[in-house]
Amino acid sequence: MMKEESFIIRIVEMHYKQGLSQQQIAEKLNISRTTVSRALTKAKDTGIIEIKINYPTGTGNDLEVQLEKKYGLKEVIIAYSNQEDRLAEEIAKNASDFLVRQIKNPMKIALTRGSTMQQMTEALARNPRIKFLETDQVVILPSEGSTNISLTFPKKKRMMYSNFIVEEVARLLDANSYNFLCPLYVSKKTREDLLEEPSITDLLNQLRHADVSMMGIGNLESDSTLIQSGYVSKETFQKLKKQGGQAEFMSHVINQQGNLVSQDYDSQIMSLSLDDLVKIPVRAGVAYGKQKHEAIRAVLSGKYINVLITDAQTARYLLGEKHDEEND
């Protein structure tokens, strides 16, 4: 394997550093031009080559740099599309590409539920780079509890929940996984008892030592996966909304300033705590669309994420720019 990698790297350096054409490389190494082309393609697929374009200041891609500076983020990735369906695909692809870039062996990766995370999983299945990853010591973890979802739900919606997503990502990566085997929303007394269970304690300890966390960001509207699943009642969500709730992620509900809305509610959810979350080195939020603007800003205000994957319209909103939505 090392001999093959050295051979590929040599061709990459000859082509990109020395400026030799594929034909010149073939003649110099006494190999076919097809072999050179395949080596360069494999270098791209395996991440040996990464293409970076330095866009002039003022172009759309400059939004990423501006957001990184404004919110102190490690990385911002922006998707562009005029069509909603296509935008969802681009967000999912960007999220899956980001995840693949992060993977090292060994590593722990924490994932949440949500439609955007489920779409990321679908995009991961189409990512050609996953077959080149070493993942025998990679562990995929759910950030929150999850009970069985009713079979009356369409299969695609059932796949939005954390244990399902974790199992599928682990399968695609040929990695290891754990389930968070308890309900998400319980009574305070039940939560206290569950936190004494060795299996729950072990999982939470692993989550605290995660290297990467990827999460969807939701609002408190009726299309929230929490409400749709029946985990939390509409009445409870309405109460949290009246208390100033702007965003929901990992089932925690925060206000515009990024603070928990209700300690009482938070003491009933089985999820990694926000105090533990912020200790994870890489924390990526994946969310987009006008309906998520305030929720994303709330999460950024609390500094819960240090990577944001979103769309151009949301980026402009977060920067305080006025923009005609018809131009997006």
Residue frames as qw, qx, qy, qz and C-alpha x, y, z in Angstrom:
[[0.000, 0.885, 0.465, 0.000, 0.00, 0.00, 0.00],
 [0.310, -0.798, 0.097, 0.507, 2.81, 2.42, 0.90],
 [0.423, -0.116, 0.587, 0.681, 4.55, 1.73, -2.43],
 [0.201, 0.628, 0.652, 0.375, 1.37, 2.57, -4.31],
 [0.157, -0.932, -0.268, 0.185, 0.87, 5.79, -2.28],
 [0.412, -0.582, 0.304, 0.632, 4.48, 6.84, -2.89],
 [0.373, 0.193, 0.667, 0.615, 4.01, 6.24, -6.60],
 [0.063, 0.811, 0.549, 0.192, 0.83, 8.33, -6.66],
 [0.290, -0.877, -0.068, 0.377, 2.43, 11.15, -4.67],
 [0.463, -0.289, 0.455, 0.704, 5.38, 11.20, -7.06],
 [0.251, 0.462, 0.651, 0.547, 3.04, 11.63, -10.03],
 [0.129, -0.901, -0.410, 0.049, 1.08, 14.34, -8.19],
 [0.385, -0.727, 0.123, 0.556, 4.26, 16.32, -7.47],
 [0.411, -0.034, 0.576, 0.706, 5.48, 15.98, -11.05],
 [0.134, 0.621, 0.645, 0.424, 2.14, 17.19, -12.42],
 [0.199, -0.914, -0.343, -0.083, 1.23, 19.96, -9.96],
 [0.469, -0.777, 0.117, 0.403, 4.61, 21.12, -8.64],
 [0.457, -0.278, 0.531, 0.658, 6.88, 20.57, -11.62],
 [0.425, 0.593, -0.007, -0.684, 4.16, 21.43, -14.17],
 [0.062, -0.209, 0.879, 0.424, 4.72, 18.35, -16.32],
 [0.684, 0.091, -0.230, -0.687, 1.90, 17.15, -18.56],
 [0.874, -0.123, 0.400, -0.245, 0.48, 13.66, -18.20],
 [0.867, 0.483, -0.098, 0.075, 2.24, 12.62, -21.42],
 [0.248, 0.739, -0.521, 0.348, 5.60, 13.96, -20.16],
 [0.555, -0.466, 0.582, -0.369, 5.21, 12.08, -16.89],
 [0.957, 0.142, 0.202, -0.154, 4.36, 8.88, -18.76],
 [0.715, 0.609, -0.275, 0.206, 7.47, 9.17, -20.91],
 [0.006, -0.715, 0.565, -0.412, 9.71, 10.03, -17.97],
 [0.582, -0.327, 0.644, -0.375, 8.50, 7.09, -15.83],
 [0.203, 0.204, -0.891, -0.352, 8.11, 4.72, -18.77],
 [0.256, 0.331, 0.845, -0.332, 4.44, 4.09, -18.06],
 [0.134, 0.526, 0.671, 0.505, 1.24, 4.66, -20.03],
 [0.111, -0.279, 0.016, -0.954, -0.61, 7.98, -20.01],
 [0.651, -0.433, -0.452, -0.429, -3.68, 6.07, -18.76],
 [0.693, -0.277, -0.525, 0.409, -1.73, 4.98, -15.67],
 [0.224, 0.067, -0.212, 0.949, -0.83, 8.60, -14.96],
 [0.379, -0.348, -0.252, -0.820, -4.45, 9.69, -15.38],
 [0.729, -0.408, -0.532, -0.139, -5.71, 6.95, -13.05],
 [0.565, -0.156, -0.464, 0.664, -3.12, 7.86, -10.42],
 [0.001, -0.155, 0.077, -0.985, -4.22, 11.53, -10.46],
 [0.569, -0.381, -0.392, -0.615, -7.87, 10.52, -10.24],
 [0.737, -0.342, -0.558, 0.170, -7.17, 8.24, -7.28],
 [0.366, 0.014, -0.348, 0.863, -5.22, 11.05, -5.60],
 [0.293, -0.280, -0.075, -0.911, -8.33, 13.23, -5.79],
 [0.716, -0.341, -0.485, -0.368, -10.69, 10.46, -4.62],
 [0.746, -0.280, -0.498, 0.342, -8.53, 9.58, -1.60],
 [0.309, -0.941, -0.127, 0.045, -7.90, 13.16, -0.55],
 [0.698, -0.175, 0.133, 0.682, -4.20, 13.29, -1.45],
 [0.157, 0.213, 0.262, 0.928, -5.18, 16.20, -3.70],
 [0.016, 0.720, 0.604, -0.341, -7.63, 18.80, -2.44],
 [0.292, 0.474, 0.333, 0.761, -8.64, 21.61, -4.79],
 [0.196, -0.703, -0.399, 0.554, -8.92, 25.04, -3.20],
 [0.323, 0.636, 0.331, 0.617, -9.94, 28.14, -5.13],
 [0.282, -0.390, -0.287, 0.828, -8.88, 31.53, -3.76],
 [0.175, 0.764, 0.549, 0.289, -11.83, 33.71, -4.73],
 [0.208, 0.364, -0.069, 0.905, -11.34, 37.50, -4.94],
 [0.019, -0.321, -0.599, 0.733, -12.75, 39.54, -2.05],
 [0.380, 0.281, 0.003, -0.881, -16.35, 40.54, -2.68],
 [0.479, 0.033, -0.749, -0.457, -17.41, 37.34, -4.43],
 [0.782, -0.379, -0.194, -0.456, -20.04, 35.05, -2.93],
 [0.855, -0.069, -0.451, 0.246, -17.42, 32.67, -1.53],
 [0.214, 0.403, -0.406, 0.792, -15.95, 35.50, 0.51],
 [0.636, -0.520, -0.089, -0.564, -19.04, 35.05, 2.72],
 [0.895, -0.194, -0.372, 0.147, -17.37, 32.03, 4.29],
 [0.520, 0.174, -0.345, 0.761, -14.35, 34.05, 5.43],
 [0.200, -0.475, 0.068, -0.854, -16.55, 36.87, 6.74],
 [0.791, -0.442, -0.213, -0.367, -18.68, 34.46, 8.79],
 [0.823, -0.062, -0.403, 0.395, -15.62, 32.72, 10.18],
 [0.297, 0.269, -0.292, 0.869, -14.26, 36.06, 11.39],
 [0.398, -0.477, -0.048, -0.782, -17.56, 37.39, 12.76],
 [0.842, -0.395, -0.059, -0.362, -18.46, 34.30, 14.78],
 [0.259, -0.640, 0.713, -0.118, -14.98, 32.90, 15.51],
 [0.949, 0.114, 0.200, -0.215, -15.63, 29.72, 13.53],
 [0.548, -0.362, 0.655, 0.374, -13.04, 27.21, 12.37],
 [0.129, 0.011, 0.765, 0.631, -14.79, 26.68, 9.06],
 [0.521, 0.464, 0.322, -0.641, -17.86, 27.77, 7.13],
 [0.219, 0.038, 0.839, 0.497, -19.10, 25.84, 4.08],
 [0.414, 0.445, 0.200, -0.769, -21.76, 27.49, 1.90],
 [0.403, 0.277, 0.823, 0.289, -23.98, 25.80, -0.66],
 [0.222, 0.378, -0.139, -0.888, -25.42, 27.69, -3.63],
 [0.114, 0.269, 0.885, 0.364, -28.56, 26.83, -5.60],
 [0.318, -0.049, -0.097, -0.942, -31.70, 28.54, -6.89],
 [0.704, -0.185, -0.523, -0.443, -33.77, 25.39, -6.47],
 [0.595, -0.548, 0.370, -0.457, -34.83, 24.18, -3.02],
 [0.995, -0.039, 0.083, -0.043, -34.45, 20.47, -3.81],
 [0.728, 0.496, -0.241, 0.408, -31.05, 21.05, -5.34],
 [0.084, -0.733, 0.401, -0.543, -30.00, 23.17, -2.35],
 [0.823, -0.411, 0.278, -0.276, -30.90, 20.34, 0.04],
 [0.959, 0.204, -0.027, 0.194, -28.72, 17.99, -2.04],
 [0.439, 0.667, -0.304, 0.520, -25.81, 20.45, -2.01],
 [0.423, -0.675, 0.380, -0.470, -26.04, 20.91, 1.77],
 [0.951, -0.203, 0.203, -0.115, -26.11, 17.13, 2.26],
 [0.841, 0.409, -0.125, 0.330, -23.15, 16.63, -0.08],
 [0.150, 0.742, -0.367, 0.541, -21.13, 19.36, 1.65],
 [0.648, -0.560, 0.349, -0.381, -21.89, 17.80, 5.04],
 [0.992, -0.013, 0.116, 0.051, -20.87, 14.31, 3.90],
 [0.640, 0.587, -0.227, 0.441, -17.66, 15.68, 2.33],
 [0.173, -0.747, 0.393, -0.508, -16.87, 17.48, 5.58],
 [0.855, -0.381, 0.273, -0.220, -17.43, 14.31, 7.61],
 [0.944, 0.242, -0.025, 0.225, -15.17, 12.26, 5.33],
 [0.364, 0.725, -0.310, 0.496, -12.42, 14.90, 5.64],
 [0.432, -0.692, 0.372, -0.444, -12.52, 14.61, 9.43],
 [0.974, -0.183, 0.004, -0.130, -12.20, 10.84, 9.68],
 [0.218, 0.623, -0.726, 0.194, -9.01, 9.49, 11.19],
 [0.894, -0.187, -0.399, -0.081, -8.32, 6.12, 12.75],
 [0.140, -0.502, -0.843, 0.130, -9.04, 5.92, 15.73],
 [0.115, -0.161, -0.019, -0.980, -11.83, 8.46, 16.23],
 [0.064, 0.491, 0.810, -0.313, -15.23, 8.98, 17.89],
 [0.089, -0.167, -0.354, -0.916, -17.96, 10.81, 15.95],
 [0.162, 0.405, 0.722, -0.537, -21.25, 11.94, 17.53],
 [0.086, -0.217, -0.579, -0.781, -24.36, 12.45, 15.38],
 [0.347, 0.213, 0.499, -0.765, -27.86, 13.79, 16.04],
 [0.410, 0.484, 0.772, 0.032, -31.23, 13.12, 14.45],
 [0.202, 0.680, 0.057, -0.703, -33.02, 15.25, 11.85],
 [0.751, 0.599, 0.271, -0.060, -33.97, 15.40, 8.20],
 [0.295, 0.879, -0.373, -0.036, -30.77, 17.22, 7.23],
 [0.344, -0.529, 0.775, -0.028, -28.63, 14.61, 8.97],
 [0.766, 0.201, 0.604, -0.085, -30.60, 11.86, 7.24],
 [0.622, 0.781, 0.013, -0.052, -29.97, 13.53, 3.88],
 [0.027, -0.796, 0.604, 0.022, -26.28, 13.76, 4.75],
 [0.621, -0.212, 0.753, -0.041, -26.29, 10.00, 5.33],
 [0.768, 0.528, 0.359, -0.050, -27.82, 9.44, 1.89],
 [0.374, 0.886, -0.275, -0.013, -25.11, 11.65, 0.34],
 [0.367, -0.621, 0.692, -0.002, -22.43, 9.72, 2.24],
 [0.806, 0.119, 0.579, -0.016, -23.57, 6.54, 0.51],
 [0.679, 0.707, 0.157, 0.121, -22.72, 8.19, -2.84],
 [0.100, -0.916, 0.380, 0.083, -19.36, 9.57, -1.70],
 [0.871, 0.366, -0.319, 0.076, -16.59, 7.69, -3.57],
 [0.171, 0.657, -0.591, 0.436, -13.94, 8.50, -0.95],
 [0.713, -0.460, 0.328, -0.414, -15.45, 6.33, 1.79],
 [0.994, 0.087, -0.070, 0.006, -14.06, 3.13, 0.28],
 [0.600, 0.509, -0.386, 0.481, -10.51, 4.39, 0.78],
 [0.327, -0.709, 0.320, -0.537, -10.90, 5.17, 4.50],
 [0.461, 0.044, -0.830, 0.312, -9.44, 3.11, 7.33],
 [0.466, -0.465, 0.007, -0.753, -12.22, 2.89, 9.90],
 [0.680, -0.155, -0.714, 0.056, -11.70, -0.24, 12.00],
 [0.385, -0.291, -0.571, 0.664, -11.23, 1.96, 15.10],
 [0.174, -0.206, -0.105, -0.957, -13.80, 4.62, 14.20],
 [0.052, -0.409, -0.856, 0.311, -16.85, 4.69, 16.49],
 [0.183, -0.384, -0.338, -0.839, -20.14, 6.40, 15.56],
 [0.136, -0.282, -0.758, 0.573, -22.22, 7.55, 18.53],
 [0.126, -0.716, -0.532, -0.435, -25.76, 8.95, 18.93],
 [0.130, 0.301, -0.325, 0.887, -25.86, 12.25, 20.85],
 [0.482, -0.140, 0.282, -0.817, -29.34, 11.66, 22.26],
 [0.405, 0.072, 0.881, -0.233, -31.78, 8.94, 23.21],
 [0.468, 0.179, -0.453, -0.737, -34.32, 7.46, 20.82],
 [0.599, 0.064, 0.725, -0.333, -37.19, 5.04, 21.12],
 [0.341, 0.219, 0.826, 0.391, -38.73, 2.92, 18.37],
 [0.269, 0.255, -0.127, -0.920, -40.54, 5.01, 15.78],
 [0.676, 0.305, 0.520, -0.423, -44.03, 3.86, 14.80],
 [0.419, 0.061, 0.776, 0.468, -44.27, 1.76, 11.65],
 [0.313, 0.805, 0.498, -0.077, -47.03, 4.13, 10.55],
 [0.058, -0.831, 0.245, 0.496, -44.26, 6.62, 9.77],
 [0.760, 0.626, -0.173, -0.021, -42.85, 6.49, 6.22],
 [0.910, -0.099, -0.051, 0.398, -39.52, 4.66, 6.17],
 [0.444, 0.541, -0.076, 0.710, -37.64, 7.82, 5.19],
 [0.323, -0.754, 0.097, -0.563, -38.99, 9.66, 8.25],
 [0.895, -0.445, -0.020, 0.004, -38.14, 6.76, 10.54],
 [0.816, 0.170, -0.078, 0.548, -34.54, 7.02, 9.33],
 [0.089, 0.814, -0.077, 0.568, -34.32, 10.60, 10.66],
 [0.648, -0.730, 0.084, -0.201, -33.74, 9.47, 14.23],
 [0.080, -0.814, 0.574, -0.036, -30.31, 9.23, 15.80],
 [0.660, -0.266, 0.703, -0.002, -29.97, 5.47, 16.38],
 [0.787, 0.502, 0.358, 0.028, -31.02, 4.74, 12.79],
 [0.361, 0.906, -0.215, 0.049, -28.65, 7.37, 11.38],
 [0.331, -0.698, 0.634, -0.027, -25.76, 6.13, 13.52],
 [0.775, -0.021, 0.631, 0.030, -26.24, 2.52, 12.43],
 [0.709, 0.666, 0.222, 0.068, -26.43, 3.47, 8.75],
 [0.160, 0.914, -0.370, 0.049, -23.34, 5.72, 8.86],
 [0.505, -0.517, 0.691, -0.005, -21.39, 2.99, 10.64],
 [0.819, 0.249, 0.516, 0.039, -22.49, 0.48, 8.02],
 [0.558, 0.827, 0.007, 0.060, -21.45, 2.76, 5.14],
 [0.048, 0.855, -0.498, 0.138, -18.05, 3.44, 6.72],
 [0.847, 0.026, -0.514, 0.130, -17.56, -0.14, 7.92],
 [0.041, 0.480, -0.520, 0.705, -17.07, 1.41, 11.37],
 [0.286, -0.272, -0.855, 0.336, -18.34, 0.58, 14.85],
 [0.277, -0.470, -0.150, -0.825, -21.43, 2.04, 16.50],
 [0.059, -0.197, -0.811, 0.547, -23.43, 2.24, 19.72],
 [0.241, -0.612, -0.552, -0.512, -27.13, 2.86, 20.30],
 [0.132, -0.209, 0.444, -0.861, -28.53, 5.21, 22.92],
 [0.380, -0.279, -0.855, -0.217, -30.99, 2.65, 24.27],
 [0.086, -0.463, -0.651, 0.595, -33.43, 4.78, 26.22],
 [0.184, 0.839, 0.495, 0.132, -36.27, 7.20, 25.52],
 [0.355, 0.439, -0.003, 0.825, -35.34, 10.77, 24.69],
 [0.262, -0.469, 0.116, -0.836, -37.86, 12.49, 26.97],
 [0.574, -0.285, -0.755, 0.141, -38.50, 11.02, 30.43],
 [0.469, -0.851, -0.180, -0.154, -39.48, 12.10, 33.93],
 [0.004, -0.816, 0.486, -0.312, -36.82, 13.61, 36.18],
 [0.713, -0.414, 0.529, -0.200, -36.85, 10.54, 38.41],
 [0.935, 0.276, 0.211, 0.067, -36.49, 8.18, 35.45],
 [0.486, 0.790, -0.264, 0.264, -33.62, 10.26, 34.09],
 [0.310, -0.723, 0.553, -0.275, -31.82, 10.10, 37.44],
 [0.860, -0.150, 0.479, -0.093, -32.22, 6.31, 37.46],
 [0.835, 0.533, 0.065, 0.121, -31.08, 5.94, 33.83],
 [0.233, 0.855, -0.392, 0.247, -27.95, 7.97, 34.52],
 [0.546, -0.543, 0.613, -0.179, -26.99, 5.28, 37.04],
 [0.951, 0.218, 0.211, -0.062, -27.18, 2.53, 34.41],
 [0.576, -0.434, 0.482, 0.497, -23.68, 1.31, 33.38],
 [0.545, 0.379, 0.578, 0.475, -24.55, 1.16, 29.66],
 [0.114, 0.942, 0.262, 0.178, -25.82, 4.76, 29.67],
 [0.427, -0.837, 0.206, 0.273, -22.86, 5.95, 31.74],
 [0.650, -0.149, 0.529, 0.525, -20.44, 4.27, 29.34],
 [0.431, 0.629, 0.486, 0.427, -22.08, 5.83, 26.29],
 [0.073, -0.990, -0.112, -0.047, -22.11, 9.32, 27.81],
 [0.549, -0.646, 0.346, 0.402, -18.44, 8.97, 28.72],
 [0.600, 0.153, 0.556, 0.554, -17.65, 8.05, 25.12],
 [0.224, 0.853, 0.377, 0.284, -19.66, 11.05, 23.89],
 [0.313, -0.928, 0.058, 0.193, -17.67, 13.33, 26.19],
 [0.493, -0.486, 0.533, 0.486, -14.51, 12.11, 24.48],
 [0.671, 0.608, 0.407, 0.122, -15.84, 12.48, 20.93],
 [0.455, -0.188, 0.295, 0.819, -13.50, 14.09, 18.40],
 [0.112, -0.088, -0.424, -0.894, -16.27, 15.38, 16.12],
 [0.259, 0.467, 0.732, -0.423, -19.93, 16.21, 16.66],
 [0.066, -0.110, -0.523, -0.843, -22.31, 16.88, 13.77],
 [0.121, 0.451, 0.739, -0.485, -25.80, 18.17, 14.47],
 [0.038, 0.593, 0.557, 0.580, -28.92, 19.46, 12.80],
 [0.026, -0.148, -0.365, 0.919, -30.44, 22.70, 14.09],
 [0.068, -0.546, -0.779, -0.301, -34.20, 23.04, 14.40],
 [0.202, -0.316, 0.100, -0.922, -36.74, 25.68, 15.28],
 [0.199, 0.128, 0.814, -0.531, -39.79, 25.26, 17.49],
 [0.541, 0.178, -0.230, -0.789, -42.37, 24.91, 14.73],
 [0.850, 0.004, 0.323, -0.416, -44.78, 22.04, 14.14],
 [0.845, 0.448, -0.286, -0.062, -42.52, 20.38, 11.54],
 [0.141, -0.665, 0.700, -0.218, -39.84, 19.70, 14.16],
 [0.605, 0.113, -0.784, -0.082, -38.84, 16.04, 14.27],
 [0.016, 0.046, -0.777, 0.627, -39.32, 16.16, 18.06],
 [0.530, 0.171, 0.281, -0.782, -43.00, 17.05, 17.63],
 [0.681, 0.269, -0.477, -0.487, -43.56, 14.76, 14.64],
 [0.420, 0.167, -0.882, 0.133, -42.18, 11.79, 16.54],
 [0.666, -0.578, -0.341, -0.325, -44.40, 12.40, 19.54],
 [0.598, 0.018, -0.524, 0.606, -41.35, 12.52, 21.84],
 [0.101, -0.242, -0.364, 0.894, -42.39, 15.95, 23.10],
 [0.201, 0.693, 0.687, -0.083, -45.94, 17.30, 23.00],
 [0.238, 0.619, 0.284, 0.692, -46.95, 20.35, 20.98],
 [0.404, -0.874, -0.215, -0.161, -48.09, 21.94, 24.23],
 [0.716, -0.510, 0.062, 0.472, -44.62, 21.58, 25.75],
 [0.531, 0.193, 0.297, 0.769, -43.03, 23.11, 22.66],
 [0.020, -0.793, -0.328, -0.513, -45.51, 25.99, 22.66],
 [0.565, -0.810, -0.114, 0.112, -44.66, 26.66, 26.31],
 [0.687, -0.277, 0.193, 0.643, -40.92, 26.66, 25.52],
 [0.347, 0.497, 0.366, 0.706, -41.56, 28.99, 22.59],
 [0.240, -0.887, -0.260, -0.296, -43.46, 31.43, 24.82],
 [0.664, -0.678, 0.034, 0.314, -40.50, 31.36, 27.21],
 [0.059, 0.877, -0.350, -0.325, -38.29, 32.65, 24.40],
 [0.731, -0.113, 0.622, 0.256, -37.18, 29.43, 22.75],
 [0.373, 0.737, -0.282, -0.488, -35.53, 30.06, 19.38],
 [0.501, 0.480, -0.701, -0.167, -33.59, 26.90, 18.60],
 [0.886, -0.265, 0.323, -0.200, -33.59, 23.19, 19.33],
 [0.593, 0.536, -0.600, 0.001, -30.54, 20.99, 18.81],
 [0.351, 0.136, -0.875, 0.303, -29.67, 17.69, 20.44],
 [0.408, -0.595, -0.683, -0.114, -33.15, 18.25, 22.00],
 [0.316, -0.420, -0.341, 0.779, -31.89, 21.20, 24.09],
 [0.147, 0.829, 0.439, 0.313, -33.91, 24.40, 23.67],
 [0.441, -0.266, -0.125, 0.848, -32.16, 27.78, 23.82],
 [0.150, 0.885, 0.328, -0.296, -33.16, 31.42, 23.52],
 [0.490, 0.856, -0.004, 0.162, -31.84, 34.17, 21.27],
 [0.141, -0.864, 0.469, -0.118, -28.82, 34.71, 23.52],
 [0.598, 0.345, -0.722, 0.042, -27.92, 31.02, 23.40],
 [0.193, -0.275, 0.749, -0.571, -29.03, 30.21, 26.96],
 [0.140, -0.258, -0.955, -0.032, -31.21, 27.29, 28.02],
 [0.358, -0.426, -0.258, -0.790, -34.86, 28.31, 28.16],
 [0.764, -0.450, 0.031, -0.461, -35.94, 25.87, 30.84],
 [0.005, -0.451, 0.861, -0.237, -33.81, 23.89, 33.27],
 [0.672, 0.017, 0.567, -0.477, -36.94, 21.93, 34.16],
 [0.840, 0.474, -0.049, -0.259, -37.38, 20.73, 30.55],
 [0.427, 0.656, -0.619, 0.063, -33.65, 20.10, 30.13],
 [0.286, -0.385, 0.805, -0.348, -33.61, 17.88, 33.21],
 [0.786, 0.159, 0.479, -0.358, -35.99, 15.49, 31.43],
 [0.750, 0.599, -0.218, -0.176, -34.08, 14.82, 28.20],
 [0.844, -0.274, 0.373, 0.272, -31.54, 12.05, 27.65],
 [0.597, 0.758, -0.004, 0.262, -28.86, 13.82, 25.66],
 [0.643, 0.031, -0.188, 0.742, -25.25, 14.94, 25.93],
 [0.200, -0.837, -0.309, 0.404, -25.20, 18.11, 28.01],
 [0.378, 0.902, 0.020, 0.208, -24.29, 21.47, 26.46],
 [0.362, -0.834, 0.414, 0.039, -21.40, 21.81, 28.92],
 [0.722, -0.194, 0.615, 0.252, -19.97, 18.55, 27.59],
 [0.663, 0.655, 0.330, 0.151, -20.75, 19.39, 23.98],
 [0.189, 0.969, -0.151, 0.047, -18.59, 22.52, 23.91],
 [0.496, -0.638, 0.567, 0.157, -15.56, 20.47, 24.99],
 [0.820, 0.266, 0.461, 0.210, -15.65, 18.45, 21.76],
 [0.380, -0.367, 0.331, 0.782, -12.93, 19.81, 19.42],
 [0.081, -0.004, -0.567, -0.820, -14.96, 19.90, 16.18],
 [0.256, 0.464, 0.724, -0.441, -18.68, 20.78, 16.42],
 [0.004, 0.020, 0.560, 0.828, -20.45, 21.19, 13.09],
 [0.411, 0.461, 0.520, -0.590, -23.95, 22.58, 12.72],
 [0.114, 0.100, 0.757, 0.635, -25.78, 21.69, 9.50],
 [0.182, 0.672, 0.631, -0.344, -28.83, 23.85, 8.78],
 [0.144, 0.019, 0.411, 0.900, -30.19, 26.14, 6.09],
 [0.084, -0.578, -0.699, -0.412, -33.23, 28.07, 4.90],
 [0.134, -0.522, 0.018, -0.842, -35.09, 31.20, 5.97],
 [0.732, -0.525, -0.262, -0.345, -37.12, 29.28, 8.56],
 [0.851, -0.269, -0.263, 0.367, -33.90, 28.37, 10.39],
 [0.322, 0.684, -0.152, 0.637, -32.27, 31.85, 10.41],
 [0.394, -0.728, 0.239, -0.508, -33.03, 32.75, 14.03],
 [0.950, -0.306, 0.059, -0.022, -32.32, 29.23, 15.26],
 [0.808, 0.297, -0.121, 0.495, -28.87, 29.18, 13.64],
 [0.118, 0.710, -0.219, 0.659, -28.05, 32.62, 15.03],
 [0.678, -0.634, 0.141, -0.344, -29.06, 31.50, 18.53],
 [0.970, -0.114, 0.012, 0.215, -26.75, 28.47, 18.34],
 [0.581, 0.492, -0.133, 0.634, -23.91, 30.70, 17.10],
 [0.228, -0.780, 0.149, -0.563, -24.57, 33.17, 19.94],
 [0.822, -0.520, 0.177, -0.152, -24.08, 30.36, 22.45],
 [0.141, 0.695, -0.702, -0.069, -20.84, 29.28, 20.71],
 [0.831, -0.116, 0.500, -0.214, -22.06, 25.70, 20.64],
 [0.868, 0.375, 0.249, 0.211, -20.68, 25.07, 17.15],
 [0.269, -0.698, 0.345, 0.567, -17.37, 26.01, 15.54],
 [0.137, -0.043, 0.756, 0.638, -18.22, 24.81, 12.02],
 [0.494, 0.478, 0.378, -0.620, -21.29, 25.89, 10.03],
 [0.182, 0.080, 0.810, 0.552, -22.62, 24.26, 6.86],
 [0.273, 0.627, 0.492, -0.539, -25.41, 26.40, 5.40],
 [0.494, 0.610, 0.495, 0.373, -26.70, 28.29, 2.33],
 [0.346, 0.256, 0.077, 0.899, -25.84, 31.70, 0.85],
 [0.287, -0.683, -0.296, -0.603, -29.07, 33.41, 1.90],
 [0.726, -0.631, -0.255, 0.097, -28.58, 32.34, 5.51],
 [0.668, -0.079, -0.071, 0.737, -24.95, 33.47, 5.38],
 [0.121, 0.463, 0.148, 0.865, -25.97, 36.95, 4.24],
 [0.521, -0.710, -0.307, -0.360, -28.63, 37.11, 6.94],
 [0.785, -0.469, -0.211, 0.346, -26.11, 36.17, 9.64],
 [0.514, 0.042, 0.029, 0.856, -23.78, 38.89, 8.36],
 [0.020, 0.661, 0.368, -0.654, -26.59, 41.43, 8.55],
 [0.063, -0.128, 0.522, 0.841, -26.73, 42.00, 4.81],
 [0.584, 0.464, 0.319, -0.585, -29.96, 43.01, 3.09],
 [0.090, -0.206, 0.833, 0.506, -30.52, 40.79, 0.10],
 [0.672, 0.199, -0.130, -0.701, -33.30, 40.23, -2.39],
 [0.653, -0.125, 0.735, -0.130, -34.32, 36.60, -1.90],
 [0.792, 0.553, 0.176, -0.192, -35.31, 36.39, -5.56],
 [0.367, 0.789, -0.491, -0.037, -31.63, 36.76, -6.47],
 [0.492, -0.459, 0.733, -0.101, -30.58, 33.67, -4.51]]
